[in-house]
Amino acid sequence: MSLYRHKPGKRMSEAVVVNGLIYTVQVPESGEGDARAQTAETLGLIDTVLAELDSDKSKIVEATIFLTDLADFDAMNEAWDAWVAEGDAPVRCTVQAKLAHPDWKIEIRIVASR
């Protein structure tokens, strides 16, 4: 089994690669804006991490989206739909959750292939 920790920190790594699969969880850095803006910002961070690991959003196989309020579902989907290319949509679920920072409206967990 191969395992690589990308940008490891004391508490967590930016991503972990195991046997060709990339695991990452991203949240908005600023915590500002509405759900659509925070979703777009978070998806941009995912793009950056995947590029650093020789992958891209077309190789995402699974996404789990955590929203603090399901009333933001449509706004999140506007940003998501603009980001995901037709034919490349991964398996996805969306759940409501209380997130670690009060300004975050979204957290996204991704599994992608390299």
Residue pairs with C-beta under 8 A, 6 or more apart in sequence:
1 18
1 19
2 17
2 18
2 19
2 20
3 16
3 17
3 18
4 16
4 17
4 18
5 13
5 15
5 16
6 13
6 14
6 15
6 16
6 17
6 24
6 49
6 52
6 53
7 13
7 14
7 15
8 14
14 24
14 49
15 22
15 23
15 24
15 49
15 53
16 22
16 23
16 24
17 23
17 53
17 114
20 113
20 114
21 61
21 111
21 112
21 113
21 114
22 49
22 50
22 53
22 55
22 110
22 111
22 112
22 113
22 114
23 109
23 110
23 111
24 46
24 49
24 50
24 109
24 110
24 112
25 107
25 108
25 109
25 110
26 42
26 45
26 46
26 49
26 107
26 108
26 110
27 42
27 99
27 100
27 101
27 104
27 106
27 107
27 108
28 38
28 41
28 42
28 45
28 104
28 105
28 106
29 41
29 45
30 41
31 38
31 101
31 103
31 104
32 38
32 103
33 41
34 72
34 75
34 105
35 67
35 69
35 72
35 75
35 76
35 105
35 106
36 75
36 76
36 78
36 79
37 79
38 104
38 105
38 106
39 75
39 76
39 78
39 79
39 80
39 105
39 106
39 108
40 79
40 82
40 83
42 106
42 107
42 108
43 57
43 79
43 80
43 83
43 108
46 57
46 108
46 110
47 56
47 57
50 56
50 57
50 59
50 60
50 110
50 112
53 114
54 114
55 112
55 113
55 114
57 83
57 84
57 85
57 88
57 112
58 85
58 88
59 112
59 113
59 114
60 88
60 90
60 110
60 111
60 112
61 90
61 91
61 111
61 112
61 113
62 90
62 91
62 92
62 110
62 111
63 90
63 91
63 92
63 93
63 108
63 109
63 110
63 111
64 92
64 93
64 94
64 95
64 108
64 109
65 76
65 80
65 92
65 93
65 94
65 95
65 106
65 107
65 108
65 109
66 94
66 95
66 96
66 97
66 99
66 106
66 107
66 108
66 109
67 73
67 76
67 94
67 95
67 96
67 97
67 105
67 106
68 96
68 97
68 98
68 99
68 104
68 105
68 106
69 96
69 105
70 94
70 96
72 105
72 106
73 94
76 94
76 106
84 90
97 107
99 105
99 106
99 107
